[in-house]
């Protein structure tokens, strides 16, 4: 999303104050380095499901959570100029 912020000089449209994201590159790195992070990662058609020590397996992160280009297109078509982003970890 850094590309979008460099192209925009003024806020245009609404500001979405509650958005979650798990970029595909992040999830792929977590899967590659799962042992280093101390997590387990399962990949399925629904996305990447991560299990952190001491908590239940998270629901898979995929689709709109991972595809930043689709997200920008969706934002544009819905009149959203910016999103405040949070990761999805606390949403089991």
Backbone as numpy.savetxt, mean C-alpha at the origin, in Angstrom:
# Nx Ny Nz CAx CAy CAz Cx Cy Cz
4.54 7.29 -5.62 3.74 8.48 -5.62 4.59 9.74 -5.62
5.88 9.62 -5.43 6.72 10.81 -5.44 6.66 11.50 -6.79
6.48 10.74 -7.86 6.38 11.35 -9.19 5.19 12.30 -9.23
4.07 11.91 -8.66 2.88 12.74 -8.67 3.13 14.05 -7.94
3.79 14.01 -6.80 3.98 15.22 -6.02 4.90 16.21 -6.73
5.83 15.75 -7.56 6.71 16.67 -8.27 6.00 17.31 -9.45
4.96 16.69 -9.95 4.23 17.24 -11.08 3.15 18.22 -10.64
2.77 18.22 -9.39 1.68 19.04 -8.89 2.24 20.20 -8.09
1.88 21.42 -8.47 2.40 22.58 -7.75 1.37 23.16 -6.79
0.09 22.90 -7.02 -0.94 23.35 -6.10 -1.89 22.19 -5.82
-2.56 22.26 -4.69 -3.52 21.22 -4.35 -4.74 21.39 -5.23
-5.07 20.35 -5.95 -6.27 20.35 -6.77 -7.13 19.17 -6.37
-8.36 19.41 -6.04 -9.23 18.33 -5.64 -9.21 18.10 -4.14
-9.92 17.06 -3.75 -10.07 16.72 -2.34 -8.78 16.13 -1.77
-8.68 16.16 -0.44 -7.58 15.49 0.25 -8.18 14.33 1.02
-7.79 13.12 0.66 -8.24 11.90 1.32 -7.38 11.72 2.57
-8.00 11.79 3.74 -7.21 11.74 4.97 -7.10 10.35 5.58
-7.63 9.33 4.90 -7.51 7.97 5.43 -7.30 7.01 4.27
-6.05 6.76 3.95 -5.71 5.85 2.85 -4.60 4.92 3.30
-4.66 3.68 2.87 -3.64 2.69 3.20 -2.90 2.30 1.93
-1.64 1.91 2.09 -0.84 1.50 0.94 0.18 0.45 1.36
0.43 -0.45 0.46 1.49 -1.46 0.62 2.08 -1.68 -0.77
3.00 -0.82 -1.18 3.55 -0.92 -2.54 4.11 -2.31 -2.83
3.90 -2.77 -4.04 4.35 -4.09 -4.45 5.84 -4.29 -4.21
6.64 -3.27 -4.49 8.08 -3.40 -4.28 8.40 -3.66 -2.80
7.67 -3.04 -1.89 7.84 -3.28 -0.46 7.49 -4.72 -0.11
6.34 -5.19 -0.59 5.91 -6.56 -0.28 6.87 -7.60 -0.85
7.36 -7.35 -2.04 8.32 -8.29 -2.64 9.61 -8.34 -1.82
10.06 -7.20 -1.33 11.27 -7.17 -0.51 11.04 -7.88 0.82
9.89 -7.67 1.43 9.58 -8.37 2.68 9.58 -9.88 2.45
9.01 -10.31 1.31 9.00 -11.75 1.02 10.42 -12.27 0.83
11.25 -11.53 0.10 12.64 -11.95 -0.12 13.42 -12.01 1.19
13.12 -11.09 2.09 13.89 -10.96 3.33 13.10 -11.35 4.56
12.10 -12.19 4.39 11.19 -12.53 5.50 11.94 -12.98 6.75
12.93 -13.82 6.57 13.68 -14.31 7.71 14.36 -13.17 8.47
14.92 -12.20 7.75 15.56 -11.05 8.38 14.57 -10.19 9.16
13.34 -10.09 8.63 12.31 -9.31 9.30 11.62 -10.09 10.42
11.83 -11.40 10.46 11.18 -12.23 11.47 9.70 -12.44 11.20
9.34 -12.48 9.93 7.93 -12.65 9.54 7.80 -13.83 8.60
6.56 -14.24 8.38 6.24 -15.24 7.36 5.40 -14.55 6.31
5.63 -14.89 5.04 4.91 -14.26 3.93 4.34 -15.35 3.04
3.03 -15.26 2.81 2.35 -16.17 1.88 1.84 -15.36 0.71
2.16 -15.79 -0.51 1.69 -15.10 -1.71 0.59 -15.93 -2.35
-0.53 -15.27 -2.70 -1.64 -15.93 -3.36 -2.20 -15.00 -4.43
-3.25 -15.43 -5.08 -3.90 -14.58 -6.09 -4.46 -13.31 -5.46
-4.74 -13.34 -4.16 -5.29 -12.17 -3.46 -4.22 -11.18 -3.02
-2.95 -11.58 -3.08 -1.88 -10.69 -2.67 -0.93 -11.36 -1.70
-0.27 -10.55 -0.90 0.73 -11.02 0.05 0.15 -10.96 1.46
0.13 -12.08 2.16 -0.34 -12.12 3.54 0.89 -12.29 4.43
1.03 -11.40 5.39 2.20 -11.41 6.27 1.76 -11.76 7.68
2.55 -12.60 8.32 2.32 -12.94 9.72 3.49 -12.40 10.53
3.18 -11.50 11.45 4.17 -10.95 12.36 4.17 -11.79 13.64
5.30 -11.92 14.30 5.35 -12.68 15.55 4.36 -12.12 16.58
3.59 -13.02 17.18 2.70 -12.63 18.26 1.35 -12.08 17.85
1.08 -11.95 16.54 -0.25 -11.50 16.12 -0.77 -12.41 15.01
-2.06 -12.36 14.79 -2.68 -13.19 13.75 -2.21 -12.77 12.37
-2.30 -13.70 11.45 -1.95 -13.44 10.05 -2.81 -12.30 9.53
-2.19 -11.35 8.83 -2.92 -10.23 8.26 -3.64 -10.66 6.99
-4.72 -9.98 6.67 -5.39 -10.28 5.40 -4.44 -9.89 4.27
-4.58 -10.53 3.12 -3.65 -10.25 2.01 -3.71 -8.80 1.55
-2.54 -8.27 1.24 -2.44 -6.94 0.65 -2.24 -7.13 -0.85
-3.13 -6.63 -1.63 -3.05 -6.75 -3.08 -3.92 -5.69 -3.72
-4.08 -5.79 -5.02 -4.96 -4.87 -5.75 -4.61 -3.42 -5.54
-5.61 -2.63 -5.12 -5.44 -1.20 -4.95 -4.44 -0.81 -3.88
-4.14 -1.72 -2.97 -3.12 -1.42 -1.95 -1.72 -1.45 -2.53
-1.52 -2.17 -3.62 -0.17 -2.37 -4.13 0.14 -1.62 -5.42
-0.85 -1.32 -6.21 -0.62 -0.73 -7.53 -0.74 0.80 -7.47
0.38 1.47 -7.36 0.36 2.93 -7.20 -0.11 3.65 -8.46
0.15 3.10 -9.63 -0.31 3.76 -10.87 -1.83 3.69 -10.98
-2.43 2.54 -10.65 -3.89 2.44 -10.62 -4.48 3.40 -9.59
-3.79 3.54 -8.46 -4.26 4.44 -7.42 -4.31 5.87 -7.93
-3.28 6.31 -8.63 -3.25 7.68 -9.16 -4.39 7.89 -10.16
-4.63 6.90 -11.02 -5.74 7.01 -11.98 -7.07 7.09 -11.25
-7.26 6.26 -10.21 -8.49 6.27 -9.43 -8.67 7.62 -8.73
-7.59 8.13 -8.16 -7.65 9.44 -7.49 -8.07 10.52 -8.48
-7.45 10.52 -9.65 -7.79 11.52 -10.66 -9.25 11.43 -11.07
-9.76 10.22 -11.28 -11.14 10.07 -11.72 -12.15 10.39 -10.63
-11.69 10.44 -9.37 -12.59 10.75 -8.25 -12.33 12.14 -7.65
-11.52 12.93 -8.33 -11.29 14.30 -7.88 -10.47 14.41 -6.61
-9.58 13.43 -6.37 -8.74 13.46 -5.18 -7.35 13.94 -5.58
-6.90 15.00 -4.94 -5.60 15.58 -5.26 -4.46 14.94 -4.49
-4.71 14.61 -3.21 -3.68 14.04 -2.35 -4.29 13.03 -1.40
-3.46 12.13 -0.91 -3.86 11.18 0.13 -2.82 11.20 1.23
-3.29 11.17 2.47 -2.41 10.89 3.60 -2.36 9.38 3.72
-1.17 8.80 3.60 -1.04 7.35 3.53 -0.58 6.75 4.83
-1.11 5.57 5.10 -0.67 4.77 6.25 -0.49 3.34 5.75
0.39 2.59 6.40 0.51 1.19 6.01 -0.73 0.43 6.50
-0.82 -0.78 6.14 -2.02 -1.57 6.43 -1.82 -2.51 7.61
-0.68 -2.52 8.29 -0.36 -3.52 9.31 -1.36 -3.63 10.43
-1.98 -2.55 10.83 -2.86 -2.58 11.99 -4.29 -2.90 11.63
-4.50 -3.46 10.45 -5.86 -3.78 9.99 -5.97 -5.29 9.76
-6.03 -6.09 10.82 -6.09 -7.56 10.63 -7.41 -8.00 10.02
